[in-house]
Structures are given as C-alpha cells and as structure tokens.
Amino acid sequence: MPVMDSQRPHVITFGNEKGGSGKTTAAMHVAVALARLGRNVAVIDLDTRQKSLSRQIENRMAWRERAGNELATPQCLEVLPSSAPLRDAAADEESRVLAGALADANGRFDFVIIDTPGAATQLSRLAHAAADTLVTPVNDSFVDFDLLARVDPETFAVQRPSVYSDFVWDCRKQRLLARKPALDWVVMRNRLSATEARNKRRVAAALEALAARIGFRIAPGFGERVIYRELFPTGLTMLDLPQPRLGISLSMSHLAARQEVRALVAALLPSPGAAPQVQAAAG
C-alpha cells in the first residue's frame, strides 16, 4: 500500500471507461469520509458534461447553509477541457492545466480525488497517469468484467486481459519510467446483490484469478441500494446520517451501507494505521 508524501497530495482517481459503474457515488463518499477524518481534501470532476460530482458538492454546500450544519466538505478544483481546434494542441493544453491544478494542490491538500467520465477522453487518460491509487468500480456482471478481461464462455476461465487492463498497464510503465512510486490499482466490486447467485460466484472467481495475474487489489464495494441515489439532491453521504431536517431514519440497510463506506475507505487509506479512525469519523 502506498505511503503519502508530506508535501504532495495523494491522488485517488476513480476510473473506468464504461459508464454506470458507480464511480461518482464512490468518489463522493470517499472524499467526504476523508474530510470527516480531518484531512484537507480536494475533488476534480473531469466528467465535464454531466458534472455529477461537482453538483453533489454544490448540493452539499447548499444543504449545509440551509440546515446550519458544519458538514465537512471537500473543495472543488476546476479543470476544463481545451477548446483548441487541433487535437495535439488540445492534448498539450489539457496536460498543462491538470498538471498545474495538481501542482497547486501541493502543501494545501492531503488528498485529491479525481472523478473521470465513462469514456476514454484525454483528460481521463491524464488522470489515470497522475493517480497514486486507481479505483475501478466494476458492477457485478461479466458485461463489466469484459472491460478488464475476456473469459472462456463455457468455463469462465480468464483468457487474456482486455483493453482497459492494457491501458492501466501502460500507465504503470509510464510511472516507472518517470521514477514515480508504483500505481496502486484497486478494483471495487460494486452494486452487489444481497442474494447469493451462481453468476456472483463466477465473477468473484474470475476477479481473483485476474488480480493474481495482472496485479490489482480487490476492495469491497457498495450494495445495490436506493439510498445512495436518494442522497444526491442534498449532497449528503451515508456517513452524514441521520440529519434532523432530512426525515430519514436509519434502518438496518442504511447501517449496512455505512459499513460498506467504512470498509472501502479503510481499504484505500495510504497509511494502515489510520484505518481505525474511519469508524470514529462515521459517527
């Protein structure tokens, strides 16, 4: 597990070239959880069309003002896509803008959380290359698994890495050539069904086989729960509940969701000794 530089923030990029994997929900919960631990946290939303993460932060600030609550809130750093007409010029400009934002975060933030779009854009690729920890949420199906590797249709044995795994491998090589610390790649099993099923076991076995083959860690993800989507308009997370003005009582399902967030954050923290603090920060 990586160790933090005292001056440079630890960059956690949520990346997956397939949409609908739950990157933004996971990024928001991790960013808020770290802020609740007393860390200085910045977020960069590179999904410049939907801006879902930016909207959640805006919603959170509005809720904090209306409710009069002191909610720990990450700070947004804006990185816009280039408007240059030529591809090479646009790529150079975007590289400089993102590098400048990360350089400006030195000494100001402990963590920078980057949310990427579900597409292979230039900014997304730059965010992958800048990551100290790359978190790839994968829905519990072979449709999403296909982004990582191909499997035999009869035995479900892993045949070969797929396009996204090859891309991450290239990012790892670039970091080594630049004499940077090794990339910590974490695959997060997401939107898990509460019921045991044959497909669920097959996906789990395939992920474990692929992890041993190409070198990533498997982290616990979030279950398929409506509450994660219900909180979007308020900008709140599971760790913020209960809120007097919200009118949502904590159920057993909500408590289980809070534990999912704690487990993910504990898996991502660069310092293993900081993991027990996640329980206290969750309230």
N, C-alpha and C positions, 0 to 999 in steps of 0.2 A: 504494500500500500504506500502511496507517495507521501513525502514529507513536505510541509509547507515552507516556502522561502519567507523570511521575516519581512521582506520589503515587497515582494511581488505577490499579488493575489493568486489564490488557487483558482484556476479556471475549470468550471464544470460545464461541459457542453452536452445538451440533450439533442441527440441527432439520430435521425432515421429517415431515409429517403422515401418512405411510404407515409402517406397521410393517415390520420386517425389512430395513431398508436398510443396517444396519451402523453406526448412529450410536454405540452404546455401545462397540464394539470400537475404532472410530476415536478416540473421546473418550479412552478409557483409554490408548491408545498415545501420543497427543499429550501428554496430561497427564504421563505418565511420562517421555517424551522431554524435555520442558521441565524437569522436576525433575532429570533427569540432567545437564542443562546448568547446573545450579546455581541455577536460578530458583526462587523461592518460588511454589508452585502450590497452588491450592485447587480442589476439584471440588464441584459442586452437582448432585445427582441428583434431577431433577424427575419421573422415572418412579416415582411414589410407590407403585405397586402391585408392580411387579416388582423394582425397586431393583437392577438388574443391575450398574450402575457401583459403587454402594455395596458390594455383595457382593464385587466384584473387589478393591476397596481393602482390605476386611476380609481376604480370602484372601491378599492380598499381605503384610499385616502379620503374619498367622499364619505364612506361609512364612518371612518374614524372621526371626521368633523361633525357628522350628524349625531353620532352616539356619544361623543365626548370621551371616547376611549383612547388610551395610549397604546395603540397597536404597533408592535414592531414592524416596520415597513422597509423593504429594500428600496434602493434608489435606482431609477431608470437612467441608463446611459444611451443616448440616441446614436444609432449608426444607420445612415440612409444609403440606399443603393445609388450607384453612379448613374448620371444621366448622359454620360459621354456616348456619342453615336458609335464609336468603334469599340469592338469587343476587347482588344488588348488594352486600350486606354482606360476603359471602364474597369477592367480587372485590376490594373495598377492603382487606380484611384481608390477602389474598394479595399484593396490590401492596405493602402496607407491609412485610410480612415479607421479601419478596425484596429490596426496596429497602434494608431495614435490613441484610440479610446482605451486600449489595454495598458498602454504606457502611462496614460494619465491616471489610471487606477492604482499605479504603484504607490505604496505608502498611505493610500486612502482607504482601501478596502482589503478585507481578508479573503473574500470570495467574490468571483464574478460568475454569475450563472447566465449561460447563453442558450436561448431557445431558437432552434432552427426550423425552417419550413419543411414540409414533406415533399421536397423536390431537390434535385442536385443543382442548386444555384451556386454562383461564385462565392457569395458571402457565406453560405452554408459550408462549403469546402474549406474556406479560410478559418471558420470557427472550429471545424474538426481538427485542422492542423494546429490551432492555438490551444487546444484542450490539454489540461493535465489529467483530467478524468473525463472520459467519454461515456455517457449513459445512453444506451439504446433500448428504449421501451419496445417490447415485442408482444403483440396480442397473442393469446394462447391458441394459435392455429398454424397449420402448415402454409397458409396463404402468406402470413407474415414471415414465417421461418424461411420461406423461399428467398427472401432478400438476403439472408445470411448464407444459406447453403442449399444445394439440391439433394434430395433424398431419393432412394430407390422406392418406386411406387408400391412394391409388394412387401419388402422387408422393412422399409422406412429407415434403413441404414444411411448414414451420411455419405454421399458420393464425392462431392467437391465443394469448396467454398464458392459463394455466388458473388455478384457484382459489388455489393456493399462491403462485404468482408475483404475483398481485394482492395477496395478503396481505403479502408481503415489500415490495412497492411502497408499501403503506400504512405499514409500519414505517419505511421510508426517509423518507417525507414527515413523519412524526411527529418523527424525529430532526432534520430540517432546521428544522422549526418550533420545536423546543426548543433550536436553535443548538448542536447536537452535531455532532461530525465525521461525515462520510458513512459509511454502513454499507458494509463490505467484504464482498460476498457471493461465496462460493466454492462452486461445485458440484463435488462429488467423484465421479468415475466409480468405482463400487465393484463388487467381486466380478466382475472382468473375467475372461473366459475366455482361456485361453492360446492358443487356436486362432483364426485369422482367419476371420471369417464375414461374410456379407452384412448380417445384422442389426446386427452390431457396427459396421460402417462406416456404416450408415444412422443409427444412434443418435448416433455421433460427429458426423456432418454436421449432424444436427438440433440437437445441443447447441451446436455452433459458431455456427450461424445464430441460435439463440435468445440466446446470450451477447452477440452483437453488437447484437441488437435491444433487450434489456431490461437489459443491463449487469451481467453477473457474470463471474467468472474461473473457468476450468476447471482443477481440480487433479488430479494423478494420485492414484488410489485404490489399494485393495488387490485382489489377485487372489483367486480362489476357492480358498482353501487351508484344509485341515482344521486346521492348526497353530494358527490364530487362536482356534479354538473349544477346542482341547485345553488351552490355557494358562489357561482361565478358573478351574479349581479352585485353581490356585496363585497367581493374581493377577499372574503374570509376563507380560512382553511380549516381543516378538521381540528387543528391544534388550538384554534381560537374559540372553539365552542366550549360551553354554552355562552350565548350573548343575550342579555335580557330583552333587547328590542327585537330579536330575531324570531322568537316564538318557536324554536326548535328544541325539543327535549332530547337529551342524549339517550339513545336506545342501545341495545347490545350490538346492533350492526354498526352504529356510529363509533362505539368504543373500539370495536374491531378495526374500523377504518383508521382510527387514531394510532392504533398499534402498528398498522401497515406503514404509516408515515414514519413513525419512530424507527422501525426496522430498516427502512430504506435509508434514512439519514445516517443511522449508525453504520450502515454498510459503506457509505460514501465518505464519511469523515476521514481526512488525511491522517489524523492522529488517533490511534486506537484508544488512547487514554481519555479522549473527550467523549467517547460514545455513551458512558453512563449519564452524562449531563443531559442527553436527549430526553430521558424520562422526566427529569425535573422541568425542562423547558416546556414540555407538553402540558404541564399543569395537572 
